[in-house]
Amino acid sequence: MLPSRAYLPPLPRLLALSAAIITAFSLVGVIATRVWAQQGFAFETPLMLWIHHHVGAWFLPVAVFMHYVGKTSLAVPLITLAAAWLHFHRRTGYAVFLILSTALPTAVMLAAKAVFDRPRPDLWPHIIAESNTSFPSGHSTFAAALAAMAFFMCRPHQRRKVLAAGCIFALLMGFSRVYLGVHYPTDVLVGWINGCATVTAVYYCFFRKYIVE
């Protein structure tokens, strides 16, 4: 069993973490208020059109690949298998952390989609069919949550590399959603915040003493 450690992080880290969470959720509040009022943001359509016209077709296979990587039909079995593997290797705390850190951001995302009911962008024909609403991005939520989970579960000496890889993965996922025209940039941003913040809260509230730091 891993040695237990202090439940809360040192004060400077706690203050920095608190400031980051407050800032992130303040931003989410501003975005959610405008989405609820169906106002949107003036920069989104021009930015999406610029991306559509200036990012070449070379990125299309990457975007399609990221689309299927983030689909529930693939993500759920993979997370389930990973959790089962951890459980059978006597790392049940890790397995439960993995499941909750996937399920809770997803639940928040689905609830927000149902409440805000933001239509998908319709700026050009989509090559990827999406049936649910736009806000927030489920793919971006999953990518950020997966990156945060990997960061918290890896060994301390590996965290810089894992953080870099996780950020690249989440950025590629979010950019691909805008590139495909199926999400507004603010959908992606709130998805990132949801995934990262929810996993961080789960870790520090329930699992820090079970997971390696």
N, CA and C atoms as a LAMMPS dump frame, in Angstrom:
ITEM: TIMESTEP
0
ITEM: NUMBER OF ATOMS
639
ITEM: BOX BOUNDS ff ff ff
-5.0000000000000000e+02 5.0000000000000000e+02
-5.0000000000000000e+02 5.0000000000000000e+02
-5.0000000000000000e+02 5.0000000000000000e+02
ITEM: ATOMS id mol type element x y z
1 1 1 N 0.845 -1.195 0
2 1 2 C 0 0 0
3 1 3 C 0.877 1.24 0
4 2 1 N 0.414 2.261 -0.705
5 2 2 C 1.17 3.492 -0.763
6 2 3 C 1.125 4.216 0.567
7 3 1 N 2.203 4.894 0.962
8 3 2 C 2.178 5.637 2.218
9 3 3 C 1.206 6.785 2.143
10 4 1 N 0.482 7.006 3.256
11 4 2 C -0.467 8.12 3.278
12 4 3 C 0.285 9.426 3.412
13 5 1 N -0.32 10.492 2.884
14 5 2 C 0.293 11.804 2.934
15 5 3 C -0.742 12.81 3.402
16 6 1 N -0.314 14.034 3.593
17 6 2 C -1.252 15.078 4.017
18 6 3 C -2.388 15.166 3.014
19 7 1 N -3.569 15.396 3.522
20 7 2 C -4.747 15.392 2.653
21 7 3 C -4.758 16.603 1.722
22 8 1 N -4.361 17.762 2.231
23 8 2 C -4.361 18.97 1.429
24 8 3 C -2.966 19.268 0.91
25 9 1 N -2.852 19.912 -0.266
26 9 2 C -1.545 20.303 -0.773
27 9 3 C -0.976 21.44 0.062
28 10 1 N 0.339 21.715 -0.044
29 10 2 C 0.929 22.848 0.674
30 10 3 C 0.194 24.141 0.338
31 11 1 N 0.275 25.124 1.247
32 11 2 C -0.501 26.35 1.118
33 11 3 C -0.298 27.062 -0.213
34 12 1 N 0.94 27.272 -0.699
35 12 2 C 1.089 27.956 -1.993
36 12 3 C 0.384 27.236 -3.134
37 13 1 N 0.499 25.908 -3.146
38 13 2 C -0.18 25.141 -4.191
39 13 3 C -1.679 25.219 -4.015
40 14 1 N -2.144 25.178 -2.779
41 14 2 C -3.577 25.256 -2.529
42 14 3 C -4.137 26.595 -2.991
43 15 1 N -3.402 27.682 -2.7
44 15 2 C -3.848 29.009 -3.127
45 15 3 C -3.846 29.128 -4.648
46 16 1 N -2.792 28.616 -5.275
47 16 2 C -2.714 28.672 -6.736
48 16 3 C -3.828 27.85 -7.373
49 17 1 N -4.072 26.664 -6.81
50 17 2 C -5.133 25.807 -7.326
51 17 3 C -6.492 26.476 -7.16
52 18 1 N -6.727 27.076 -5.993
53 18 2 C -7.998 27.752 -5.739
54 18 3 C -8.203 28.923 -6.698
55 19 1 N -7.14 29.699 -6.918
56 19 2 C -7.227 30.838 -7.827
57 19 3 C -7.528 30.381 -9.245
58 20 1 N -6.88 29.283 -9.659
59 20 2 C -7.109 28.763 -11.007
60 20 3 C -8.55 28.283 -11.178
61 21 1 N -9.068 27.592 -10.154
62 21 2 C -10.44 27.083 -10.244
63 21 3 C -11.447 28.223 -10.253
64 22 1 N -11.235 29.227 -9.399
65 22 2 C -12.146 30.372 -9.355
66 22 3 C -12.144 31.107 -10.691
67 23 1 N -10.952 31.326 -11.248
68 23 2 C -10.855 32.01 -12.538
69 23 3 C -11.552 31.217 -13.635
70 24 1 N -11.3 29.9 -13.651
71 24 2 C -11.887 29.056 -14.69
72 24 3 C -13.409 29.059 -14.609
73 25 1 N -13.943 28.921 -13.415
74 25 2 C -15.393 28.854 -13.298
75 25 3 C -16.054 30.22 -13.45
76 26 1 N -15.322 31.285 -13.184
77 26 2 C -15.842 32.618 -13.493
78 26 3 C -15.992 32.77 -15.009
79 27 1 N -14.989 32.266 -15.735
80 27 2 C -15.056 32.299 -17.195
81 27 3 C -16.21 31.448 -17.703
82 28 1 N -16.371 30.272 -17.102
83 28 2 C -17.499 29.413 -17.482
84 28 3 C -18.827 30.124 -17.234
85 29 1 N -18.92 30.842 -16.115
86 29 2 C -20.144 31.566 -15.803
87 29 3 C -20.464 32.623 -16.84
88 30 1 N -19.445 33.354 -17.286
89 30 2 C -19.66 34.379 -18.316
90 30 3 C -20.133 33.739 -19.618
91 31 1 N -19.464 32.665 -20.02
92 31 2 C -19.831 31.986 -21.264
93 31 3 C -21.234 31.395 -21.16
94 32 1 N -21.518 30.73 -20.047
95 32 2 C -22.829 30.084 -19.885
96 32 3 C -23.953 31.119 -19.897
97 33 1 N -23.711 32.28 -19.299
98 33 2 C -24.733 33.326 -19.283
99 33 3 C -25.079 33.785 -20.699
100 34 1 N -24.063 33.972 -21.52
101 34 2 C -24.307 34.415 -22.897
102 34 3 C -24.933 33.311 -23.743
103 35 1 N -24.514 32.071 -23.51
104 35 2 C -25.125 30.956 -24.246
105 35 3 C -26.592 30.81 -23.857
106 36 1 N -26.885 30.947 -22.554
107 36 2 C -28.269 30.853 -22.085
108 36 3 C -29.129 31.942 -22.714
109 37 1 N -28.549 33.134 -22.885
110 37 2 C -29.279 34.253 -23.493
111 37 3 C -29.274 34.18 -25.02
112 38 1 N -28.659 33.134 -25.566
113 38 2 C -28.558 32.915 -27.012
114 38 3 C -27.878 34.089 -27.713
115 39 1 N -26.87 34.653 -27.052
116 39 2 C -26.142 35.778 -27.621
117 39 3 C -24.862 35.339 -28.327
118 40 1 N -24.208 34.326 -27.801
119 40 2 C -22.958 33.879 -28.393
120 40 3 C -21.868 34.922 -28.256
121 41 1 N -20.812 34.762 -29.049
122 41 2 C -19.669 35.668 -29.016
123 41 3 C -19.301 36.061 -30.438
124 42 1 N -19.015 37.333 -30.618
125 42 2 C -18.801 37.864 -31.966
126 42 3 C -17.585 37.25 -32.652
127 43 1 N -16.594 36.819 -31.877
128 43 2 C -15.354 36.33 -32.486
129 43 3 C -15.472 34.91 -33.02
130 44 1 N -16.499 34.167 -32.61
131 44 2 C -16.508 32.728 -32.892
132 44 3 C -16.697 32.413 -34.375
133 45 1 N -17.707 32.996 -34.99
134 45 2 C -17.946 32.701 -36.405
135 45 3 C -16.774 33.115 -37.285
136 46 1 N -16.229 34.351 -37.157
137 46 2 C -15.053 34.688 -37.978
138 46 3 C -13.864 33.76 -37.747
139 47 1 N -13.634 33.365 -36.492
140 47 2 C -12.525 32.464 -36.2
141 47 3 C -12.738 31.106 -36.847
142 48 1 N -13.942 30.583 -36.748
143 48 2 C -14.224 29.278 -37.346
144 48 3 C -14.09 29.321 -38.863
145 49 1 N -14.579 30.395 -39.483
146 49 2 C -14.455 30.523 -40.94
147 49 3 C -12.996 30.66 -41.354
148 50 1 N -12.211 31.373 -40.548
149 50 2 C -10.785 31.503 -40.865
150 50 3 C -10.112 30.14 -40.812
151 51 1 N -10.402 29.37 -39.771
152 51 2 C -9.831 28.028 -39.654
153 51 3 C -10.26 27.152 -40.824
154 52 1 N -11.531 27.245 -41.18
155 52 2 C -12.061 26.426 -42.268
156 52 3 C -11.369 26.738 -43.589
157 53 1 N -11.062 28.011 -43.826
158 53 2 C -10.488 28.411 -45.109
159 53 3 C -8.966 28.343 -45.145
160 54 1 N -8.31 28.385 -43.99
161 54 2 C -6.856 28.482 -43.984
162 54 3 C -6.136 27.221 -43.507
163 55 1 N -6.817 26.348 -42.787
164 55 2 C -6.191 25.08 -42.392
165 55 3 C -6.513 24.065 -43.479
166 56 1 N -5.499 23.529 -44.074
167 56 2 C -5.682 22.698 -45.251
168 56 3 C -6.306 21.339 -44.983
169 57 1 N -6.563 20.619 -46.075
170 57 2 C -7.172 19.294 -45.991
171 57 3 C -6.24 18.277 -45.331
172 58 1 N -4.955 18.625 -45.183
173 58 2 C -4.015 17.699 -44.548
174 58 3 C -4.427 17.362 -43.113
175 59 1 N -5.168 18.29 -42.465
176 59 2 C -5.557 18.055 -41.076
177 59 3 C -6.819 17.194 -40.965
178 60 1 N -7.517 16.989 -42.052
179 60 2 C -8.782 16.252 -41.998
180 60 3 C -8.629 14.842 -41.442
181 61 1 N -7.645 14.034 -41.883
182 61 2 C -7.513 12.689 -41.278
183 61 3 C -7.253 12.743 -39.775
184 62 1 N -6.493 13.737 -39.325
185 62 2 C -6.239 13.893 -37.889
186 62 3 C -7.544 14.195 -37.161
187 63 1 N -8.342 15.118 -37.713
188 63 2 C -9.599 15.512 -37.081
189 63 3 C -10.579 14.343 -37.011
190 64 1 N -10.653 13.571 -38.084
191 64 2 C -11.564 12.415 -38.102
192 64 3 C -11.094 11.365 -37.104
193 65 1 N -9.785 11.136 -37.051
194 65 2 C -9.239 10.186 -36.076
195 65 3 C -9.572 10.623 -34.651
196 66 1 N -9.373 11.9 -34.343
197 66 2 C -9.674 12.409 -33.009
198 66 3 C -11.159 12.286 -32.701
199 67 1 N -11.987 12.469 -33.718
200 67 2 C -13.434 12.323 -33.52
201 67 3 C -13.782 10.926 -33.007
202 68 1 N -13.215 9.908 -33.637
203 68 2 C -13.553 8.543 -33.244
204 68 3 C -12.86 8.134 -31.941
205 69 1 N -11.706 8.687 -31.668
206 69 2 C -11.036 8.419 -30.389
207 69 3 C -11.889 8.904 -29.225
208 70 1 N -12.547 10.042 -29.406
209 70 2 C -13.344 10.618 -28.337
210 70 3 C -14.78 10.155 -28.269
211 71 1 N -15.185 9.239 -29.159
212 71 2 C -16.563 8.745 -29.144
213 71 3 C -16.801 7.865 -27.922
214 72 1 N -17.999 7.981 -27.358
215 72 2 C -18.366 7.192 -26.186
216 72 3 C -18.258 5.696 -26.46
217 73 1 N -18.604 5.291 -27.68
218 73 2 C -18.589 3.868 -28.02
219 73 3 C -17.19 3.265 -27.939
220 74 1 N -16.15 4.089 -28.058
221 74 2 C -14.784 3.602 -27.911
222 74 3 C -14.226 3.921 -26.533
223 75 1 N -14.524 5.126 -26.031
224 75 2 C -13.941 5.573 -24.762
225 75 3 C -14.409 4.721 -23.588
226 76 1 N -15.701 4.404 -23.536
227 76 2 C -16.246 3.662 -22.395
228 76 3 C -15.628 2.267 -22.276
229 77 1 N -15.568 1.475 -23.354
230 77 2 C -14.912 0.157 -23.215
231 77 3 C -13.449 0.259 -22.815
232 78 1 N -12.73 1.245 -23.347
233 78 2 C -11.318 1.385 -23.002
234 78 3 C -11.132 1.739 -21.528
235 79 1 N -11.932 2.665 -21.024
236 79 2 C -11.85 3.04 -19.616
237 79 3 C -12.239 1.863 -18.728
238 80 1 N -13.261 1.124 -19.135
239 80 2 C -13.701 -0.042 -18.365
240 80 3 C -12.607 -1.103 -18.297
241 81 1 N -11.968 -1.368 -19.426
242 81 2 C -10.881 -2.352 -19.45
243 81 3 C -9.704 -1.889 -18.594
244 82 1 N -9.381 -0.597 -18.677
245 82 2 C -8.278 -0.076 -17.875
246 82 3 C -8.593 -0.178 -16.387
247 83 1 N -9.836 0.14 -16.005
248 83 2 C -10.229 0.042 -14.601
249 83 3 C -10.206 -1.407 -14.125
250 84 1 N -10.669 -2.332 -14.959
251 84 2 C -10.643 -3.754 -14.597
252 84 3 C -9.21 -4.243 -14.417
253 85 1 N -8.308 -3.807 -15.306
254 85 2 C -6.903 -4.199 -15.2
255 85 3 C -6.305 -3.693 -13.885
256 86 1 N -6.59 -2.438 -13.534
257 86 2 C -6.091 -1.875 -12.281
258 86 3 C -6.647 -2.632 -11.073
259 87 1 N -7.93 -2.973 -11.124
260 87 2 C -8.545 -3.688 -10.01
261 87 3 C -7.907 -5.055 -9.806
262 88 1 N -7.704 -5.782 -10.894
263 88 2 C -7.136 -7.119 -10.779
264 88 3 C -5.652 -7.087 -10.395
265 89 1 N -5.026 -5.937 -10.536
266 89 2 C -3.642 -5.788 -10.086
267 89 3 C -3.586 -5.095 -8.722
268 90 1 N -4.693 -5.177 -8.001
269 90 2 C -4.796 -4.686 -6.629
270 90 3 C -4.543 -3.181 -6.515
271 91 1 N -5.033 -2.487 -7.475
272 91 2 C -4.989 -1.022 -7.457
273 91 3 C -6.415 -0.491 -7.575
274 92 1 N -7.246 -0.93 -6.664
275 92 2 C -8.661 -0.599 -6.726
276 92 3 C -8.899 0.904 -6.575
277 93 1 N -8.091 1.58 -5.742
278 93 2 C -8.229 3.024 -5.608
279 93 3 C -8.02 3.733 -6.928
280 94 1 N -7.022 3.29 -7.694
281 94 2 C -6.777 3.843 -9.009
282 94 3 C -7.959 3.565 -9.94
283 95 1 N -8.494 2.349 -9.869
284 95 2 C -9.603 1.972 -10.743
285 95 3 C -10.843 2.827 -10.473
286 96 1 N -11.163 3.012 -9.193
287 96 2 C -12.327 3.828 -8.846
288 96 3 C -12.109 5.279 -9.268
289 97 1 N -10.892 5.767 -9.055
290 97 2 C -10.558 7.127 -9.494
291 97 3 C -10.762 7.273 -10.997
292 98 1 N -10.321 6.282 -11.751
293 98 2 C -10.459 6.306 -13.208
294 98 3 C -11.926 6.356 -13.616
295 99 1 N -12.746 5.529 -12.989
296 99 2 C -14.171 5.476 -13.352
297 99 3 C -14.884 6.781 -12.988
298 100 1 N -14.67 7.252 -11.754
299 100 2 C -15.331 8.49 -11.336
300 100 3 C -14.85 9.685 -12.149
301 101 1 N -13.574 9.701 -12.478
302 101 2 C -13.02 10.824 -13.224
303 101 3 C -13.462 10.831 -14.675
304 102 1 N -14.011 9.735 -15.131
305 102 2 C -14.625 9.691 -16.456
306 102 3 C -16.119 9.97 -16.366
307 103 1 N -16.774 9.369 -15.372
308 103 2 C -18.232 9.465 -15.278
309 103 3 C -18.712 10.855 -14.866
310 104 1 N -18.048 11.482 -13.894
311 104 2 C -18.542 12.765 -13.388
312 104 3 C -18.438 13.894 -14.41
313 105 1 N -17.295 14.094 -15.082
314 105 2 C -17.285 15.125 -16.127
315 105 3 C -18.295 14.851 -17.232
316 106 1 N -18.488 13.576 -17.554
317 106 2 C -19.474 13.223 -18.579
318 106 3 C -20.88 13.579 -18.125
319 107 1 N -21.201 13.311 -16.853
320 107 2 C -22.518 13.65 -16.325
321 107 3 C -22.749 15.156 -16.336
322 108 1 N -21.726 15.91 -15.938
323 108 2 C -21.83 17.373 -15.973
324 108 3 C -22.05 17.853 -17.405
325 109 1 N -21.299 17.296 -18.334
326 109 2 C -21.42 17.673 -19.736
327 109 3 C -22.808 17.38 -20.291
328 110 1 N -23.341 16.192 -20.005
329 110 2 C -24.663 15.824 -20.508
330 110 3 C -25.767 16.697 -19.899
331 111 1 N -25.616 16.998 -18.611
332 111 2 C -26.598 17.873 -17.964
333 111 3 C -26.584 19.26 -18.593
334 112 1 N -25.373 19.79 -18.837
335 112 2 C -25.262 21.113 -19.452
336 112 3 C -25.838 21.129 -20.862
337 113 1 N -25.589 20.073 -21.626
338 113 2 C -26.163 19.99 -22.967
339 113 3 C -27.691 20.038 -22.908
340 114 1 N -28.257 19.311 -21.947
341 114 2 C -29.718 19.275 -21.831
342 114 3 C -30.288 20.624 -21.401
343 115 1 N -29.581 21.312 -20.512
344 115 2 C -30.083 22.584 -19.983
345 115 3 C -29.94 23.706 -21.011
346 116 1 N -28.763 23.819 -21.62
347 116 2 C -28.504 24.969 -22.496
348 116 3 C -29.001 24.749 -23.923
349 117 1 N -29.006 23.493 -24.383
350 117 2 C -29.591 23.159 -25.686
351 117 3 C -29.078 24.065 -26.806
352 118 1 N -27.787 24.302 -26.826
353 118 2 C -27.202 25.165 -27.86
354 118 3 C -27.114 24.423 -29.183
355 119 1 N -27.662 24.976 -30.255
356 119 2 C -27.565 24.294 -31.557
357 119 3 C -26.119 24.199 -32.028
358 120 1 N -25.856 23.179 -32.799
359 120 2 C -24.532 23.04 -33.4
360 120 3 C -24.296 24.161 -34.419
361 121 1 N -23.038 24.541 -34.623
362 121 2 C -22.751 25.499 -35.703
363 121 3 C -23.193 24.939 -37.046
364 122 1 N -23.617 25.817 -37.929
365 122 2 C -24.057 25.401 -39.259
366 122 3 C -23.459 26.355 -40.292
367 123 1 N -22.132 26.38 -40.316
368 123 2 C -21.437 27.33 -41.177
369 123 3 C -21.011 26.725 -42.504
370 124 1 N -20.871 25.389 -42.54
371 124 2 C -20.551 24.682 -43.769
372 124 3 C -20.995 23.236 -43.586
373 125 1 N -21.125 22.465 -44.674
374 125 2 C -21.581 21.077 -44.544
375 125 3 C -20.631 20.253 -43.686
376 126 1 N -21.184 19.474 -42.771
377 126 2 C -20.377 18.646 -41.876
378 126 3 C -20.112 17.283 -42.503
379 127 1 N -18.895 16.825 -42.393
380 127 2 C -18.605 15.457 -42.838
381 127 3 C -18.784 14.467 -41.702
382 128 1 N -18.93 14.987 -40.476
383 128 2 C -19.149 14.17 -39.294
384 128 3 C -20.548 14.477 -38.768
385 129 1 N -21.367 13.463 -38.611
386 129 2 C -22.736 13.655 -38.123
387 129 3 C -22.752 13.646 -36.596
388 130 1 N -23.385 14.648 -36.009
389 130 2 C -23.561 14.737 -34.565
390 130 3 C -25.042 14.973 -34.287
391 131 1 N -25.59 14.214 -33.346
392 131 2 C -27.032 14.279 -33.109
393 131 3 C -27.424 15.101 -31.887
394 132 1 N -26.489 15.32 -30.952
395 132 2 C -26.867 16.04 -29.743
396 132 3 C -26.479 17.514 -29.84
397 133 1 N -26.617 18.238 -28.743
398 133 2 C -26.397 19.673 -28.766
399 133 3 C -24.914 20.017 -28.599
400 134 1 N -24.624 21.329 -28.629
401 134 2 C -23.243 21.761 -28.827
402 134 3 C -22.485 22.12 -27.557
403 135 1 N -23.177 22.602 -26.529
404 135 2 C -22.494 23.189 -25.367
405 135 3 C -22.659 22.335 -24.124
406 136 1 N -21.532 21.903 -23.516
407 136 2 C -20.133 22.018 -23.954
408 136 3 C -19.727 20.836 -24.819
409 137 1 N -18.498 20.853 -25.276
410 137 2 C -17.991 19.774 -26.118
411 137 3 C -17.689 18.53 -25.292
412 138 1 N -18.33 17.421 -25.652
413 138 2 C -18.067 16.161 -24.959
414 138 3 C -16.682 15.624 -25.263
415 139 1 N -16.242 15.75 -26.521
416 139 2 C -14.905 15.29 -26.883
417 139 3 C -13.827 16.058 -26.12
418 140 1 N -13.99 17.367 -26.004
419 140 2 C -13.008 18.179 -25.288
420 140 3 C -13.037 17.871 -23.8
421 141 1 N -14.224 17.606 -23.261
422 141 2 C -14.339 17.201 -21.861
423 141 3 C -13.559 15.918 -21.619
424 142 1 N -13.761 14.939 -22.472
425 142 2 C -13.084 13.652 -22.311
426 142 3 C -11.575 13.804 -22.439
427 143 1 N -11.121 14.585 -23.423
428 143 2 C -9.69 14.742 -23.64
429 143 3 C -9.018 15.401 -22.44
430 144 1 N -9.639 16.457 -21.909
431 144 2 C -9.062 17.139 -20.747
432 144 3 C -9.1 16.248 -19.511
433 145 1 N -10.194 15.518 -19.335
434 145 2 C -10.295 14.607 -18.191
435 145 3 C -9.243 13.514 -18.274
436 146 1 N -9.044 12.965 -19.461
437 146 2 C -8.041 11.907 -19.633
438 146 3 C -6.639 12.44 -19.358
439 147 1 N -6.357 13.641 -19.827
440 147 2 C -5.045 14.237 -19.572
441 147 3 C -4.826 14.464 -18.084
442 148 1 N -5.855 14.967 -17.395
443 148 2 C -5.736 15.205 -15.953
444 148 3 C -5.577 13.895 -15.188
445 149 1 N -6.322 12.871 -15.571
446 149 2 C -6.189 11.566 -14.909
447 149 3 C -4.781 11.011 -15.06
448 150 1 N -4.254 11.076 -16.279
449 150 2 C -2.908 10.561 -16.522
450 150 3 C -1.88 11.326 -15.693
451 151 1 N -2.058 12.633 -15.591
452 151 2 C -1.129 13.46 -14.813
453 151 3 C -1.135 13.047 -13.342
454 152 1 N -2.31 12.872 -12.764
455 152 2 C -2.394 12.544 -11.344
456 152 3 C -1.96 11.116 -11.042
457 153 1 N -2.11 10.209 -11.997
458 153 2 C -1.817 8.809 -11.737
459 153 3 C -0.368 8.421 -12.027
460 154 1 N 0.347 9.261 -12.754
461 154 2 C 1.719 8.885 -13.09
462 154 3 C 2.675 9.24 -11.956
463 155 1 N 3.886 8.73 -12.017
464 155 2 C 4.909 9 -11.022
465 155 3 C 5.386 10.443 -11.143
466 156 1 N 5.836 11.031 -10.022
467 156 2 C 6.246 12.442 -10.053
468 156 3 C 7.289 12.771 -11.112
469 157 1 N 8.259 11.881 -11.326
470 157 2 C 9.319 12.182 -12.289
471 157 3 C 8.834 12.113 -13.731
472 158 1 N 7.617 11.579 -13.939
473 158 2 C 7.062 11.482 -15.291
474 158 3 C 6.088 12.607 -15.619
475 159 1 N 5.78 13.443 -14.643
476 159 2 C 4.654 14.354 -14.803
477 159 3 C 4.861 15.422 -15.878
478 160 1 N 6.064 15.913 -16.049
479 160 2 C 6.278 16.928 -17.087
480 160 3 C 5.988 16.365 -18.473
481 161 1 N 6.485 15.172 -18.741
482 161 2 C 6.238 14.562 -20.044
483 161 3 C 4.761 14.231 -20.229
484 162 1 N 4.131 13.702 -19.192
485 162 2 C 2.704 13.361 -19.275
486 162 3 C 1.865 14.616 -19.45
487 163 1 N 2.229 15.688 -18.729
488 163 2 C 1.498 16.942 -18.871
489 163 3 C 1.607 17.486 -20.291
490 164 1 N 2.802 17.439 -20.854
491 164 2 C 2.99 17.924 -22.223
492 164 3 C 2.182 17.1 -23.219
493 165 1 N 2.234 15.768 -23.067
494 165 2 C 1.474 14.896 -23.966
495 165 3 C -0.026 15.11 -23.804
496 166 1 N -0.481 15.26 -22.552
497 166 2 C -1.897 15.478 -22.3
498 166 3 C -2.39 16.787 -22.876
499 167 1 N -1.592 17.836 -22.747
500 167 2 C -1.974 19.137 -23.307
501 167 3 C -2.066 19.074 -24.828
502 168 1 N -1.097 18.399 -25.46
503 168 2 C -1.134 18.259 -26.917
504 168 3 C -2.382 17.492 -27.348
505 169 1 N -2.69 16.41 -26.635
506 169 2 C -3.873 15.613 -26.956
507 169 3 C -5.151 16.441 -26.825
508 170 1 N -5.28 17.17 -25.717
509 170 2 C -6.486 17.973 -25.497
510 170 3 C -6.598 19.105 -26.513
511 171 1 N -5.476 19.748 -26.828
512 171 2 C -5.497 20.828 -27.818
513 171 3 C -5.877 20.302 -29.202
514 172 1 N -5.313 19.159 -29.578
515 172 2 C -5.675 18.562 -30.868
516 172 3 C -7.151 18.204 -30.92
517 173 1 N -7.649 17.653 -29.829
518 173 2 C -9.064 17.279 -29.786
519 173 3 C -9.946 18.513 -29.931
520 174 1 N -9.649 19.548 -29.146
521 174 2 C -10.474 20.751 -29.207
522 174 3 C -10.405 21.432 -30.562
523 175 1 N -9.195 21.554 -31.099
524 175 2 C -9.044 22.2 -32.406
525 175 3 C -9.76 21.409 -33.496
526 176 1 N -9.706 20.082 -33.399
527 176 2 C -10.366 19.255 -34.421
528 176 3 C -11.876 19.457 -34.427
529 177 1 N -12.46 19.729 -33.241
530 177 2 C -13.909 19.939 -33.182
531 177 3 C -14.311 21.244 -33.883
532 178 1 N -13.478 22.265 -33.702
533 178 2 C -13.734 23.533 -34.395
534 178 3 C -13.457 23.38 -35.888
535 179 1 N -12.383 22.691 -36.231
536 179 2 C -12.022 22.464 -37.636
537 179 3 C -13.143 21.741 -38.381
538 180 1 N -13.749 20.746 -37.725
539 180 2 C -14.85 20.002 -38.347
540 180 3 C -16.147 20.801 -38.385
541 181 1 N -16.196 21.915 -37.663
542 181 2 C -17.384 22.764 -37.677
543 181 3 C -18.519 22.266 -36.823
544 182 1 N -18.226 21.368 -35.876
545 182 2 C -19.296 20.798 -35.055
546 182 3 C -19.381 21.429 -33.671
547 183 1 N -18.418 22.325 -33.348
548 183 2 C -18.447 23.008 -32.056
549 183 3 C -17.94 24.436 -32.207
550 184 1 N -18.512 25.319 -31.406
551 184 2 C -17.967 26.665 -31.268
552 184 3 C -16.725 26.614 -30.369
553 185 1 N -15.817 27.576 -30.508
554 185 2 C -14.642 27.602 -29.627
555 185 3 C -15.001 27.626 -28.145
556 186 1 N -16.067 28.317 -27.768
557 186 2 C -16.437 28.351 -26.347
558 186 3 C -16.97 27.007 -25.864
559 187 1 N -17.55 26.208 -26.75
560 187 2 C -17.936 24.843 -26.375
561 187 3 C -16.701 24.042 -25.972
562 188 1 N -15.655 24.211 -26.763
563 188 2 C -14.399 23.498 -26.505
564 188 3 C -13.757 23.974 -25.203
565 189 1 N -13.711 25.296 -25.016
566 189 2 C -13.081 25.848 -23.821
567 189 3 C -13.777 25.367 -22.554
568 190 1 N -15.094 25.393 -22.542
569 190 2 C -15.835 24.943 -21.359
570 190 3 C -15.685 23.432 -21.178
571 191 1 N -15.582 22.686 -22.261
572 191 2 C -15.317 21.254 -22.154
573 191 3 C -13.979 20.983 -21.499
574 192 1 N -12.953 21.732 -21.908
575 192 2 C -11.635 21.58 -21.276
576 192 3 C -11.704 21.874 -19.78
577 193 1 N -12.363 22.97 -19.435
578 193 2 C -12.453 23.354 -18.02
579 193 3 C -13.223 22.306 -17.232
580 194 1 N -14.319 21.817 -17.784
581 194 2 C -15.118 20.795 -17.101
582 194 3 C -14.288 19.546 -16.83
583 195 1 N -13.622 19.048 -17.856
584 195 2 C -12.845 17.824 -17.693
585 195 3 C -11.717 17.98 -16.696
586 196 1 N -10.949 19.036 -16.826
587 196 2 C -9.793 19.244 -15.959
588 196 3 C -10.209 19.552 -14.524
589 197 1 N -11.167 20.454 -14.356
590 197 2 C -11.571 20.875 -13.01
591 197 3 C -12.267 19.755 -12.253
592 198 1 N -13.109 18.994 -12.933
593 198 2 C -13.837 17.919 -12.256
594 198 3 C -12.887 16.83 -11.785
595 199 1 N -11.946 16.437 -12.634
596 199 2 C -10.968 15.419 -12.246
597 199 3 C -10.091 15.922 -11.101
598 200 1 N -9.682 17.172 -11.167
599 200 2 C -8.87 17.751 -10.092
600 200 3 C -9.625 17.744 -8.77
601 201 1 N -10.911 18.101 -8.82
602 201 2 C -11.73 18.097 -7.601
603 201 3 C -11.886 16.686 -7.05
604 202 1 N -12.114 15.71 -7.927
605 202 2 C -12.237 14.317 -7.486
606 202 3 C -10.942 13.859 -6.829
607 203 1 N -9.825 14.197 -7.431
608 203 2 C -8.526 13.785 -6.9
609 203 3 C -8.276 14.361 -5.514
610 204 1 N -8.404 15.664 -5.363
611 204 2 C -8.057 16.295 -4.091
612 204 3 C -9.098 16.036 -2.996
613 205 1 N -10.333 15.814 -3.378
614 205 2 C -11.373 15.583 -2.364
615 205 3 C -11.415 14.137 -1.869
616 206 1 N -11.093 13.181 -2.748
617 206 2 C -11.336 11.788 -2.391
618 206 3 C -10.154 10.845 -2.546
619 207 1 N -9.235 11.123 -3.462
620 207 2 C -8.285 10.085 -3.845
621 207 3 C -6.82 10.434 -3.642
622 208 1 N -6.52 11.602 -3.137
623 208 2 C -5.115 11.99 -3.075
624 208 3 C -4.28 11.031 -2.226
625 209 1 N -4.837 10.495 -1.186
626 209 2 C -4.07 9.593 -0.316
627 209 3 C -3.873 8.204 -0.931
628 210 1 N -4.596 7.901 -2.021
629 210 2 C -4.454 6.6 -2.673
630 210 3 C -3.61 6.646 -3.928
631 211 1 N -3.403 7.868 -4.465
632 211 2 C -2.733 8.008 -5.745
633 211 3 C -1.353 8.592 -5.513
634 212 1 N -0.381 8.102 -6.26
635 212 2 C 0.995 8.552 -6.109
636 212 3 C 1.103 10.028 -6.437
637 213 1 N 1.889 10.751 -5.639
638 213 2 C 2.203 12.154 -5.949
639 213 3 C 3.656 12.243 -6.34
